[in-house]
Amino acid sequence: MRRLLWLGVGIGVGALVVRQVTRAMQAYSPGGLASSARNSAAGLLDSVHDFITDVREGMAEREEQIRAEFFVEAFPDAGDDDEMHRAR
């Protein structure tokens, strides 16, 4: 009975080792390296796209702030609605 238990443990460990070695060999094969490079390039492109989107959003927000500030400085009474209605 003990021998059967150790035989089962040995087969299980052997199967796990074979699976890990096969995965490592596939990862370092030319196809695996090309796939890894392709995934890395896609990830890099996604990161660059996200960065550009964030920069554009920040630029739009800042431009809106600058325009609002310029409008207030150029037309200081434009924000006072009561005064505008009285002048009409």
Stockholm file with secondary structure:
# STOCKHOLM 1.0

chainA/1-88         MRRLLWLGVGIGVGALVVRQVTRAMQAYSPGGLASSARNSAAGLLDSVHDFITDVREGMAEREEQIRAEFFVEAFPDAGDDDEMHRAR
#=GR chainA/1-88 SS CHHHHHHHHHHHHHHHHHHHHHHHHHHTSHHHHHHHHHHHHHHHHHHHHHHHHHHHHHHHHHHHHHHHHHHHHHCTTTTCHHHHHHHC
#=GC SS_cons        CHHHHHHHHHHHHHHHHHHHHHHHHHHTSHHHHHHHHHHHHHHHHHHHHHHHHHHHHHHHHHHHHHHHHHHHHHCTTTTCHHHHHHHC
//
